[in-house]
Amino acid sequence: MKRIVLLLFIVLVANEAEALPQLIIPVQNSSRSESGFYAQRKILSHRNFAASGDDSAGRTDAGKIIFPSDDGDFPTPQFPVRPHAGCENSTFCENTPNYPKEYLQAVLRTNKDLKFFSSDDLVLPDVLVHRVNALPDDDAPLCEATEKVVYPKVAQSKDKEWLFVVNQEGFSQGVRVETCGKENNACNLIEGFAEGYKTVCKQKYIYRQLVALSAIGQLKPEKFRFPASCCCHIKFTENPLGLRMGSSLGKKAPELPTSKANRRK
């Protein structure tokens, strides 16, 4: 009797075990699972970065956000300078068609301390009147020149590199220049003052430090070359004493009279 009851109990337990749902645990590749986790984490981090509006995100012209990636860094802004056609014979130009005005405005808004570098030169009005309406009894310049204040937007640095110069509303850098009216021409009043010498008007330059925009979009102080004055130069051409001696020695000496005896020989 006991054996029959034990057998019935075993059969009942076996039937209940078959009725329970089976738990299947799949075995996956650990390396693939780990890579998938990091990929999902990277996507989420990019979404959170975009939603936070971090200022370190770069933007294209169309407003699309560019995120840093493992393949490369942020795109570097480029500002190549193409001087205007009228700047070919000068070291600066006050107008240029590709001036980055909006970019500079944004930089100036975020760098308030740059305003202390803004400065303008001055030209005295009486100097201009003196040069234009010189009276006979007044001092007269040896070389004709024009003096004015310019606001360059592109200029040539001491290293012969053309750069954008910060010159716009809210930040101006005026430079006083003096350019020859007739460069390489003879000086006034004293032409022919000494024999063997020649006078000529020459343009002189100086270097001025201005705030400029580098080729990669950074503001930096740079030295630029500007016309500063028009000076009279005296050039030695010949020896005036030699000219006088040559003119006298160059003449043929008169022949001495000869005797009849010498003629017979």
C-alpha atoms as one frame of an Amber mdcrd trajectory, in Angstrom:
protein
   0.000   0.000   0.000   2.796   2.374   0.868   4.552   1.627  -2.415   1.400
   2.429  -4.397   0.969   5.783  -2.629   4.650   6.653  -3.237   4.361   5.878
  -6.952   1.241   8.020  -7.280   3.035  10.932  -5.563   6.019  10.670  -7.922
   3.737  10.641 -10.988   1.845  13.687  -9.698   5.038  15.685  -9.115   6.341
  14.816 -12.589   3.130  16.006 -14.255   3.231  19.340 -12.408   6.882  19.910
 -13.453   6.029  19.438 -17.144   3.250  22.005 -16.864   5.642  24.782 -15.682
   7.044  27.237 -18.375  10.660  26.680 -19.325  13.274  29.476 -18.803  15.771
  29.647 -21.685  18.963  31.713 -21.160  20.686  32.403 -24.527  24.466  32.587
 -24.656  25.719  35.699 -26.536  29.141  36.898 -27.631  30.449  39.229 -24.889
  32.485  41.416 -27.270  29.502  42.095 -29.515  27.304  42.922 -26.548  29.870
  45.336 -25.164  30.299  47.127 -28.498  26.552  47.469 -28.852  26.322  49.015
 -25.399  28.979  51.613 -26.148  27.404  52.422 -29.511  24.055  53.032 -27.831
  25.753  55.105 -25.143  27.494  57.239 -27.787  24.217  57.932 -29.569  22.570
  58.970 -26.313  25.449  61.236 -25.420  25.165  62.987 -28.797  21.448  63.476
 -28.251  21.999  64.908 -24.796  24.793  67.160 -26.185  22.459  68.500 -28.857
  19.642  69.077 -26.382  21.882  70.903 -23.912  22.939  73.486 -26.520  26.627
  73.372 -25.551  28.558  76.373 -26.907  31.444  74.134 -27.943  29.454  72.717
 -30.816  30.478  74.079 -34.176  27.920  75.265 -36.717  27.989  75.434 -40.463
  26.599  78.284 -42.532  23.270  76.431 -42.802  22.973  76.208 -39.014  23.651
  72.453 -38.804  25.417  71.382 -35.630  28.726  69.601 -36.155  29.824  67.354
 -33.289  33.328  66.179 -32.504  33.956  62.584 -33.488  36.684  59.991 -33.359
  37.447  60.592 -37.038  38.516  64.272 -36.792  38.434  67.594 -34.960  36.243
  70.656 -35.356  36.373  72.307 -38.775  38.764  75.264 -38.701  37.413  78.503
 -40.207  39.458  79.802 -43.089  39.837  83.470 -44.010  41.947  83.743 -47.161
  42.589  87.350 -48.151  42.176  88.387 -51.759  43.183  92.058 -52.077  41.080
  94.289 -54.276  42.408  95.044 -57.734  43.144  98.629 -56.684  45.535  97.457
 -53.948  48.163  96.082 -56.316  50.538  99.033 -55.936  49.822  99.710 -52.269
  50.450  98.095 -48.890  46.837  98.470 -47.721  43.289  98.904 -48.986  40.259
 100.495 -47.323  37.687  98.404 -49.199  37.492  94.703 -49.976  34.550  92.640
 -51.279  35.104  89.621 -48.991  35.491  91.368 -45.618  34.174  89.071 -42.778
  32.055  91.734 -41.063  29.567  89.404 -39.337  32.297  87.140 -37.987  34.237
  90.065 -36.533  31.086  91.479 -34.945  30.531  88.172 -33.142  34.146  88.066
 -31.951  34.029  91.656 -30.694  30.813  90.989 -28.771  32.459  88.149 -26.856
  35.744  90.033 -26.276  34.849  93.361 -24.694  38.448  94.108 -23.703  39.472
  94.487 -27.345  37.928  97.963 -27.410  41.003  99.292 -25.591  43.086  98.585
 -28.715  40.895 100.848 -30.846  42.611 104.151 -31.751  42.581 106.818 -34.465
  45.408 109.074 -35.603  44.800 112.782 -36.249  45.931 115.201 -38.959  46.127
 118.886 -38.020  43.962 121.071 -40.304  46.611 123.806 -40.567  49.048 121.275
 -41.999  46.670 120.523 -44.846  46.073 124.218 -45.561  49.777 124.907 -45.510
  50.463 122.204 -48.061  47.708 123.227 -50.459  47.872 127.038 -50.250  51.531
 127.741 -49.647  52.451 131.430 -50.053  55.749 132.538 -51.636  57.118 133.740
 -48.289  56.141 130.521 -46.490  58.150 127.357 -46.215  57.466 125.101 -49.181
  57.844 121.300 -49.211  60.533 119.866 -51.458  58.217 117.036 -52.525  54.471
 117.146 -53.147  52.609 114.846 -50.750  49.123 114.066 -49.466  48.531 113.545
 -45.755  45.391 111.852 -44.432  43.993 109.252 -42.015  43.016 105.891 -43.514
  41.032 102.959 -42.096  42.498  99.852 -43.738  40.479  96.648 -43.955  43.256
  94.639 -45.585  46.964  95.322 -45.240  50.328  93.723 -45.912  52.251  92.628
 -42.820  55.994  92.857 -42.261  56.187  89.247 -43.508  54.518  90.203 -46.826
  51.282  88.451 -45.800  47.902  90.018 -46.561  45.543  89.970 -43.562  42.161
  91.398 -42.619  42.421  94.398 -40.264  39.631  95.020 -37.733  38.008  98.273
 -38.865  34.244  98.564 -38.586  31.471 100.044 -36.483  32.393  99.925 -32.814
  36.094  99.285 -33.422  38.216 101.588 -35.585  41.958 101.796 -36.203  42.821
 104.970 -38.102  46.367 105.326 -39.400  47.943 108.601 -40.503  49.716 108.206
 -43.869  51.603 110.530 -46.200  52.013 109.543 -49.840  54.162 111.102 -52.536
  52.291 112.964 -55.227  55.072 112.541 -57.778  57.368 109.808 -56.584  60.721
 109.472 -58.404  60.322 112.995 -59.819  62.772 115.827 -59.182  62.444 117.806
 -55.957  61.009 121.331 -56.037  63.090 124.557 -55.955  66.555 123.064 -55.705
  66.817 121.189 -58.984  70.082 122.122 -60.646  71.533 123.661 -57.475  74.851
 121.803 -57.890  76.544 120.332 -60.917  76.975 116.568 -60.800  74.032 115.961
 -58.426  70.459 114.881 -59.013  67.412 115.194 -56.730  64.505 112.747 -56.508
  61.413 112.340 -54.290  61.219 108.984 -52.473  58.426 107.359 -50.468  59.294
 106.384 -46.885  57.466 103.714 -44.841  56.956 102.838 -41.177  55.462  99.830
 -39.368  52.302 100.181 -37.282  50.856  97.516 -34.989  47.146  96.825 -35.504
  44.649  94.160 -34.444  44.186  91.761 -37.351  42.430  88.495 -38.180  44.645
  85.483 -38.780  43.996  82.931 -41.515  42.392  80.574 -38.955  40.005  83.156
 -37.499  41.948  84.392 -34.468  42.521  88.037 -33.551  46.150  88.974 -33.004
  48.404  92.071 -32.996  50.404  92.377 -36.205  52.783  94.957 -37.667  51.852
  96.454 -41.036  53.756  98.659 -43.474  52.312 102.117 -44.212  53.599 105.131
 -46.201  54.804 107.705 -43.675  56.529 110.570 -45.530  57.793 111.804 -48.888
  61.452 112.841 -48.698  63.835 114.550 -51.102  66.989 112.575 -51.845  70.166
 113.940 -53.428  71.988 111.534 -55.684  75.604 111.939 -56.719  75.951 111.352
 -60.459  79.383 112.680 -61.593  82.418 114.457 -60.244  81.853 118.161 -60.968
  85.606 118.865 -60.682  86.317 116.115 -63.162  83.776 117.600 -65.530  85.505
 120.987 -65.444  88.955 119.467 -65.812  87.775 117.195 -68.570  86.264 120.078
 -70.481  89.534 122.004 -70.396  91.843 119.055 -70.904  89.701 117.625 -73.612
  90.478 120.488 -75.981  93.184 119.802 -78.557  96.374 121.782 -77.878  97.580
 124.088 -80.692 100.457 122.783 -82.830 103.883 124.380 -82.444 105.509 125.906
 -85.574 108.206 123.698 -87.132 111.464 124.766 -88.869 112.289 124.167 -92.494
 115.051 121.731 -91.479 112.580 119.592 -89.613 110.238 119.651 -92.556 113.021
 118.379 -94.885 113.593 115.403 -92.617
